[in-house]
Amino acid sequence: MARIILHKELFEYDSAVRTEYPVICGVDEAGRGPLAGDVYAAAVVLDDDTLIDYLNDSKKISESRREKLYDEIIGRAKAYCIATATVEEIDRLNILEATMLAMHRAVEGLGVKPDMAMIDGNRLPVLDCPAQCVIKGDATSASIAAASVLAKVARDRYMKEIAERYPQYGFEQHKGYGTAMHCEMLRKYGPSEVHRRTFLKKILGEDK
């Protein structure tokens, strides 16, 4: 018999919030730290009776499990939206503001309007609905955990696509993060169009 792993406390947290706000969405981001690529955000609305086995903070789940959960979340969510802020927006606004913009786009792109948006972290984007921060929300709320999986998987797939256009940087391995190999390739080949210029000054010796 297959072993069932259900993190019930995540769904119980959401159920408690729904006693006051019947329609809630969880919001999370992926890709704030990398040196390259867009920043992603996702918003997810789950029904109260929707339980998803293995759902947890995306950082605690293997890549293969995240891929399976991605399809299940999309198939079972009442509504979801994945949105981005571009490299150009990151360099123009700064990464925090660009992340807030991606989160705003994700919530606004939902097919239903939530009574409450629960945002992972300690900063709120500008939204047309009530919102609250949830520190470590991806390990607290099922809706935020679901958003973390969608954002992470979508961004990883995007970085693998970029790797085909710029194979010299090894994006498929490090997903744009500042690994030793990535920094070495940056110094060897210089930045590409998908690199965040404002993140590269120290690496390329331009911080003087």
C-alpha positions in Angstrom: 0.0 0.0 0.0 1.4 3.4 -1.0 2.5 5.6 1.8 0.5 8.8 2.1 2.2 12.0 3.3 -0.2 14.8 4.1 1.0 17.9 5.9 -2.4 18.4 7.6 -1.2 21.4 9.6 -0.8 23.5 6.4 -4.4 22.8 5.4 -5.7 23.4 8.9 -4.1 26.8 8.9 -5.9 27.8 5.8 -9.2 26.4 7.1 -8.9 28.6 10.1 -8.3 31.7 8.0 -11.4 30.8 5.8 -13.7 31.1 8.8 -13.3 34.9 8.4 -12.2 35.1 4.7 -14.0 32.4 2.7 -11.8 32.8 -0.5 -8.1 33.1 0.2 -5.1 33.0 -2.0 -1.5 32.1 -1.2 1.2 34.1 -2.9 4.9 33.3 -3.1 7.9 34.2 -5.3 10.9 32.4 -6.8 14.1 33.9 -8.1 14.9 36.9 -6.0 18.5 35.9 -5.4 19.9 34.8 -8.8 22.1 37.0 -11.0 20.1 36.3 -14.1 16.5 35.8 -15.3 13.1 37.2 -14.4 11.6 36.9 -10.9 8.5 34.8 -10.7 5.5 34.9 -8.5 2.4 32.7 -8.2 -1.0 33.0 -6.6 -3.2 30.0 -5.8 -6.7 29.6 -4.5 -7.7 26.2 -3.1 -11.1 25.0 -2.0 -11.4 24.1 1.6 -11.9 20.4 0.8 -8.9 20.2 -1.5 -6.1 18.2 0.2 -2.9 17.6 -1.8 -0.5 14.8 -0.7 3.1 15.8 -0.2 2.4 19.5 -0.6 5.0 21.5 1.4 7.4 24.4 1.2 9.0 23.9 -2.3 12.5 24.0 -0.8 11.7 20.9 1.2 10.6 18.9 -1.9 12.7 17.2 -4.5 12.7 18.5 -8.0 10.9 15.4 -9.3 8.2 15.7 -6.6 7.8 19.4 -7.4 7.1 18.6 -11.0 4.4 16.2 -10.1 2.9 18.6 -7.6 2.9 21.4 -10.2 0.5 19.5 -12.5 -1.7 18.4 -9.5 -2.0 22.0 -8.2 -2.9 23.4 -11.6 -5.4 20.6 -12.1 -7.1 21.0 -8.6 -6.8 24.7 -7.8 -9.9 26.8 -7.9 -7.8 29.5 -9.5 -4.1 30.1 -10.1 -1.8 32.6 -11.9 1.9 32.7 -12.5 3.4 36.1 -13.3 6.8 37.6 -13.7 8.8 40.8 -13.5 11.5 41.1 -16.2 15.2 41.5 -15.9 14.8 45.1 -17.2 12.2 45.8 -14.5 14.5 44.3 -11.8 17.4 46.6 -12.9 15.1 49.6 -13.1 13.1 49.2 -10.0 15.3 47.0 -7.7 14.6 43.4 -6.9 12.3 44.0 -4.0 10.0 46.3 -6.0 10.1 44.0 -9.0 9.1 41.1 -6.8 6.2 43.0 -5.4 5.2 43.8 -9.0 5.3 40.1 -10.0 3.1 39.3 -6.9 0.7 42.0 -7.8 0.4 40.7 -11.3 -0.2 37.1 -10.0 -3.0 38.1 -7.7 -4.6 40.4 -10.3 -4.4 37.6 -12.9 -6.6 35.2 -10.8 -9.9 34.2 -12.2 -11.6 35.0 -8.9 -11.1 37.8 -6.5 -9.9 36.7 -3.1 -11.3 37.9 0.2 -7.7 37.7 1.6 -4.3 37.4 0.0 -1.7 35.7 2.2 1.8 36.8 1.2 4.9 34.8 2.1 7.4 37.1 3.9 7.3 40.4 5.6 6.3 42.9 2.8 3.0 43.3 1.0 2.5 44.2 -2.6 -0.1 46.8 -3.6 -3.3 44.8 -4.1 -7.0 45.5 -4.7 -8.0 43.1 -1.9 -7.1 42.7 1.8 -3.7 41.1 2.4 -1.5 39.9 5.2 2.1 38.8 5.6 2.8 35.3 6.7 6.4 34.8 7.8 7.7 31.4 6.5 4.3 31.1 4.9 5.4 28.4 2.5 5.9 26.1 5.6 2.7 27.4 7.3 -0.1 27.6 4.7 -1.1 25.1 2.1 -2.1 27.9 -0.3 1.2 29.6 0.0 3.1 26.3 -0.3 1.1 25.6 -3.5 2.2 29.0 -4.8 5.8 28.3 -3.9 5.7 25.1 -6.0 4.2 26.8 -9.0 6.6 29.7 -8.9 9.7 27.5 -8.4 8.9 25.0 -11.1 7.9 27.7 -13.6 11.1 29.6 -13.0 13.3 26.5 -13.2 11.7 25.5 -16.5 12.3 29.1 -17.8 16.0 28.9 -16.8 16.4 25.6 -18.6 14.9 27.3 -21.7 17.4 30.2 -21.3 20.2 27.6 -21.0 19.5 26.5 -24.6 20.0 30.1 -25.8 23.1 30.8 -23.7 24.7 27.4 -23.1 28.1 28.9 -22.0 26.7 29.9 -18.5 25.3 26.6 -17.3 21.9 28.0 -16.4 20.4 24.5 -16.3 22.6 23.6 -13.4 22.6 26.7 -11.1 19.3 28.4 -12.3 21.1 31.7 -12.4 22.4 31.8 -8.8 25.9 33.1 -8.2 27.8 29.8 -8.0 31.5 29.7 -8.4 31.1 28.2 -11.9 28.5 30.9 -12.9 30.8 33.7 -11.7 33.7 32.2 -13.6 31.7 32.0 -16.8 30.6 35.6 -16.3 34.2 36.8 -16.1 35.1 34.7 -19.2 32.2 35.6 -21.4 30.7 38.8 -19.9 27.0 39.2 -19.1 24.2 38.2 -21.4 20.9 40.0 -22.1 19.3 37.9 -19.4 21.7 38.9 -16.6 20.7 41.5 -14.0 23.3 44.2 -14.5 22.7 45.7 -11.0 23.6 42.4 -9.5 27.0 42.1 -11.3 29.0 45.1 -10.2 31.1 43.4 -7.6 31.6 40.2 -9.6 32.8 42.1 -12.7 34.8 44.7 -10.7 32.4 47.6 -11.6 31.7 48.7 -8.0 34.2 51.5 -7.9 
